[in-house]
């Protein structure tokens, strides 16, 4: 649902999107996905979406049709430019190749083109499998890994500055930034700014501008 929401938002703003990797859920839905969004100010706007998102709804996967609460973590990383890359030593990388997962039949990948890169010092794992070429998947995985490492570096710098100011607050899972409540009432609420919208369908269709503007104005 979040993937669809962000793809719709990007389309409405004329941004080019590329799905770099998608892992299907064990029973239904999507376990994780990585999307590249290209366009002017894309990161500046989308950084407002970074954090834990909470969904409350009547689950279509529950035979008893009970209300369920789900959580999803959204990471937003700027694409790394050539002048600010983090050095990567070959001995720090574990690179595995495997066959891409997906639908059967003609879509079964006969060659090992998917790439999984593990950054040993941090334990960060990045997979890319949506390209047909192993080299392209490797380049995309390294690009995402660079962005993640640079984000950690920036967070450490911000943490040091905040600790000096005495204002550092640790971000933990469960401290959701936004809730999408579809039952027993309809409401999307951003817990950072207090902004609310009762038109949940419009929000899930990509109408995020009011939430993003409220966050940017506050910050």
Residue pairs with C-beta under 8 A, 6 or more apart in sequence:
1 55
1 180
1 204
2 53
2 72
2 74
3 30
3 33
3 35
4 204
5 203
5 204
5 205
5 206
5 208
6 35
6 37
6 46
6 49
6 206
7 17
7 35
7 206
8 205
8 206
9 206
9 207
9 208
10 16
10 17
10 37
10 39
10 42
10 206
11 17
11 206
12 206
13 39
13 45
14 39
15 37
15 38
15 39
15 42
16 37
16 38
16 39
17 35
17 36
17 37
17 38
18 35
18 36
18 38
19 33
19 34
19 35
19 130
20 34
20 35
20 36
20 128
20 130
20 140
20 144
21 32
21 33
21 34
21 126
21 127
21 128
21 129
21 130
21 140
21 141
22 30
22 32
22 33
22 34
22 129
22 130
23 30
23 31
23 32
23 33
23 101
23 127
24 30
24 31
24 101
24 102
25 31
27 61
28 61
34 126
34 128
34 144
36 79
36 140
37 46
38 79
43 76
43 77
43 78
43 79
44 216
45 212
45 216
46 76
46 212
47 76
48 211
48 212
48 215
48 216
49 74
49 76
49 208
49 212
50 74
50 75
50 76
50 177
51 73
51 74
51 171
51 175
51 176
51 177
51 178
52 71
52 72
52 73
52 74
52 173
52 174
52 175
52 176
52 177
53 71
53 72
53 73
53 74
53 176
53 177
53 178
53 179
53 180
54 69
54 70
54 71
54 176
54 178
54 179
54 180
55 69
55 70
55 71
55 72
55 179
55 180
55 182
56 67
56 68
56 69
56 179
56 180
56 181
56 182
56 183
57 67
57 68
57 70
57 180
57 181
57 182
57 183
58 65
58 66
58 67
58 68
58 182
58 183
59 65
59 66
59 67
59 68
62 68
67 183
67 184
71 173
71 174
71 176
73 173
75 148
75 151
77 144
77 147
77 148
77 150
77 151
78 147
78 150
78 151
79 143
79 147
80 86
80 143
80 146
80 147
80 150
84 150
85 146
85 150
86 146
86 149
86 150
86 153
88 119
88 142
88 145
88 146
88 149
91 120
92 119
92 120
92 121
93 117
93 118
93 119
93 120
94 117
94 118
94 120
95 115
95 116
95 117
95 118
95 138
96 115
96 116
96 117
96 118
97 112
97 113
97 114
97 115
97 116
97 134
98 112
98 114
98 116
99 108
99 109
99 110
99 111
99 112
99 113
99 114
100 109
100 113
100 114
100 129
100 130
101 114
101 129
102 108
102 109
111 134
112 134
113 129
113 131
113 132
113 133
113 134
113 137
114 127
114 128
114 129
114 134
114 137
115 127
115 128
115 129
115 134
115 137
115 138
115 141
116 125
116 126
116 127
116 141
117 125
117 126
117 127
117 138
117 141
117 142
117 145
118 124
118 125
119 125
119 126
119 145
119 149
122 149
122 152
124 145
124 148
124 149
126 141
126 144
126 145
126 148
127 141
128 137
128 138
128 140
128 141
128 144
129 137
130 137
131 137
131 140
159 168
162 168
162 169
176 191
177 190
177 191
177 192
178 188
178 189
178 190
178 191
178 211
179 187
179 188
179 189
179 191
180 188
180 200
180 203
180 204
181 187
181 188
181 189
181 200
182 200
186 198
186 199
186 200
187 196
187 197
187 198
187 200
188 196
188 197
188 198
188 200
188 203
188 211
189 195
189 196
190 196
190 211
190 214
190 215
192 215
192 218
193 211
193 214
193 215
193 218
195 210
195 211
195 214
197 203
197 207
197 210
197 211
199 207
203 211
